[in-house]
Amino acid sequence: MAPNPAPHHVLQPLADGVRAALARPDGFAICNSGLVDLGGAPLVFDTGMIPEVGRALRSVTEAEFGRGPALVANSHWHMDHSLGNQGLPGLPIWGTRRTREILLEQRTAMEADLERQGLERSVRELEARRGGSGSEGAARDLEFLIQIHRALLAAAEPIVPTPPDRTFESRVDLPGSRAAELRSFGAGHTEADAVLWLCDERILFAGDLVVVGAQGSLGSGDPIHWLAVLDEIERLAPEQIVPGHGPVTGPAGIAETRDYLVGILAAAEAAPTAALPAALRRWEGSLSLEENLTFARQWLGSRRGTART
């Protein structure tokens, strides 16, 4: 039996020459990816957590389109979306200018985060939290964090962050006969996220600007401008959206992400003893929720301090 070319993903056709590569819960991709035949030049959008995932995406692209990828794009710099770049050597990698800068700036810190002893300790600590009093959503969030650390431990070689070598600011048309472009609306999930927009098919690969059934991380971006970015995405009127995490969605995925952000900002403004907004209650007791709330409180406080000076 031939080996499975997609051990880390479940493929979902969205249109002729367009595939959502959805992260398997038993794989090491962690994030969703996209495979798009641009017209003789297949593209991989987001490359997963470890080089092995990038190599698997090459094999999947060959199996689906009859040729390997010609270029790569990253939605943002986070490890689960960019460390797979290493498994696709020799290809041009597109990303925002700021994504490249951050990966270069963070290279030393990221390599420290990949130290094996620390990863093993984190897995033990996270596994010890199982069976706690958190909600069902918190339990799912905890398993996701464990999966991230296990993926890094599964890497067969030293991981070297590989930043984009082709950059843009707000918009760039990609080569090929398909109408496809990368767009950035500025800070949101990170300081400069990119989305892949297929205007004829009205398909959007959103990276972590849209997440479904999961919590987006706030600690690298601007949660208030993220809401403005969601408005921009909504104005594109996408019919199918591939989120950074979770199943393929439509406008409902934008609404879910917006509700979460509004809930976080409301909770951050409220007294610490106040009840959580409804949009957050499913995640009560989770580590990610506490991290997001801590960040939002500090970030809002910093904005207030800046406004007074």
N, C-alpha and C positions, 0 to 999 in steps of 0.2 A: 504494500500500500504506500502510495506517495505521501510524503510528509505534508501536514497541513500548512499551507503558505500563510495562514492568518492565525497563528497560535495566540495572539494577544488581542485580537479584534473580532467583532462580528460585523460583516459587511452588509450594508443596506443600500441597494440601488435607489438613487433619487431622480436620475434622468439618464439618458444615453451618455455614457462617458463620465458619469458623476457618481461617486460612491462615498457614503459616510462609513468610516471605519470606527465603530463604537468599541470603547475599551471593554474587554471582558473582565468580569469580576475575579476570574481565576488567572488572569494574565498580568503582565508587567507594563502595559502601555500607560495606565493610570488615566490619561486624558484621551478624548476622542481625537481622531485625525480625519483628514479628507483626502480623497484621491480624485483628481480631475484631469481628464484628457483635454488639454488646451487646444488640441489640433496638431498632433505630431509631437507634442512636448508635454508628457504627463507631469503633473505637479503633485507633490506630497505637502499637505498643509498640517503642520505640527507633527512632531516626530517621536513623542513618547518619552519615557523616563530613562531608558538605558540604551546603549548602542545596539543591543540585540533587537530592540523594537524597530529601530531605524532600518536594520538589515531585513527584518521581516516585512516591513512596508515596501521595500524594494521588490521583494519576491511577490508580494500581493499585487503590486502595480503591474509587474510583468505578466502575472497570471490573468489579470483583468483586462489589460489593454494591449497585450502582445509586445510590449516594450517597457523597459525600466524607466524610472523617473528621470526627467531632464532638469528639474529644478525643485527647490524646497522653499517653503515659507514658514515663518514662525509667527504666531499670533502675539506672543510676548515672551519674556525672558525666563519665566519660572521653569524650574528643572523638569517638571513633568511634561512640558511642551517643547523643550529644546535640547535636552541631553541626548536624545536619539539622533541628533544631527551628526554625531561622531560616527554612526553606523552607515552614513551616506556620503562617504568621502568623494571629493572631486566635483561635487555639484554646487552650482551657485545657490546661495541661501539668501532669501529676501526677508527683511524685517524693517521695522521703523529704525530711524537713526538712533533714537534713545534706547531701543532694545539692544542694539549692538553696544552702545556705550555702557549700559548697565552690566551686561555680561562680561565685558572687559574689566569693569570696576569691581565686580563681585567674584571674579574668578578665584582669588585666594580664599575668600570666605566659603564659596561653594565647595572647593576642594576639601576644606576642613570639615564641612558638613557631611562629606562622603566618607570620612574616616570610619573604618569598619567597627572598631570597638565602641564608638559612640552610637552607631546605628544599632548594634546588638543590644546595648543598654536601653535605647529608646523603645525597641520592640518589647523587651521584657516589661518595661514600665507601662506601656500601653496595654499589653495583654493583661496585666494585673488589674486594670480598670474594668475589665469585662464583668458583666453581672452587677454593675453598680445601679444606682437608683435613677439614672437618667432616662429620658424618653426613648421611644423607638427610633426617632430620628437621630438622637444622640448616639445610640448604639450603632446605627448605620455609619454615622460620621466617624466613630472610633475605629470600626473595621476598615474604613477607607484610609485612615492614618496608618494603621498597621500595614495595609497593603503597600502604601508608598515606601515605607522603610524596608519591607521585604523585597520590593522590586530593586531597590538600591543594593541590598545585600546579594541579590542574584546576579549582579553584573559580573561577567566573566573576565573583564579586563579593567584596568584603571580608567575611570571616566574623566575625560578632559572636556570642559565646557567649550563649545564650538559656536562662536557668535555669527550672526549674519554677515556676509561680505558684500551684499547689495542692499542699499538702504533707500528709504523714501521718507517724506514728511507727512503728507496728507493723502496722496493718491498716486497709484502707478498702474498703468495698463500692462497686463502680462502678455508675453508673446504667444502667437497662435491664432487660429481662426475663431475660437470661442471668445465671446465677449466676457472677459474675466478681469477683475481688478482688485488690488489690495487697497483698502481705505483705512485711515486712522482719523478718529475724531478727538484725539488728545487723551488726556488722563482719564482713567476710569478704574479698571481692575489693577492696572499698573500705570506708570507715568505716560505710556504711549502704546496702547494696544492696536493691533491690526485685525481687520476682518477680511475675509475673502468673499467677494460679491459677484454672483453670476446673474447679471441683470435680465438676460433673456429667459432664464428658467426661474428667476426670482428665488434663488437659493442662496442662503447666507451661512457661511462657516464663521461662527461668532467668537471662537475661543472662549475664555472665561468671562467675557462681558455678559454672556447668558449662561446660566447653569440651571439644571432641572433636577429636583429631588436631592439637592446638595447645597451646601453653603459655599458661596464664593468667599475667597480670602480678601480682606480689606487692607491688609497691612502694607501694601506696596503702591497704593494709588490714591485716588481722590473720590470718596464716596458720593459727594454732592455732584461733582461733574460727571460721575458715572451715570447718575440719573439723566443728565442732559444727553449723554452719549446714547442711552437707551431711547430717548426721544428721536435722535438722529437715525438710529437703526429702524425705529418704527416708521419713520418717514420714507424709508426705502420700500416699505410694504412687502417684506419677504413673505413667501408662502410656506417655505420649508426652512427651518433653522437647525443647524447642527451645533448644539451647545458644546462648551468645553468639557462638560460632564453631564451625563444623563442621556435620555433617549431623544431622538429627533423630535422636534416640536414645531410650533408655529408661533403666532402672536402671543399665545398663552404663556410661552416660555419667557417672553419679555416681561409680561405682567408679573409672573412669579418672582423673577429677579428683582423687579422694581419694588414689589411688596416687601421682600426681605430687606433691601437697603433702607426703605422708609422705616421699617420696623427697628432696624439697628440704630438709625439716627434718632428715632423717638426714644428708644430705651436709653441711649447715651445721654440725652438731654434730661431724662427723668431722674428722680431720686433712686439711689441704688436699691432701695427696698420696694420700689414700685413693681407691680405685676408686669410681666413681659407682654408686649403686644402680641396679638393673635398669630401674626406671621412668624413669630420666633418660638412659640411654645413647643412645637414639635422637636426643637433642638435643645430644649432645656436640659442642663447638665452636661453639655458637650464642651470639650476643650476648645474647639474652633469657635463656638459662640462666645466663650469668655475672652478669647484672644481678639475677636472682632469688636466686642464691646469695649475692651480696654483700649484698643487702638482708636475707636471712634470717640471715646471720651477725651483722650489726649489730643486727638486731631482737632476736635471742635474747640477744646480749650486753647490750643495754639492759634486757631483762627481768631478767637475772641481777643487773645492777647495782641495779635498783629493789628487787629482793627483799632485797638486803643492807642497804639503808638503812632 
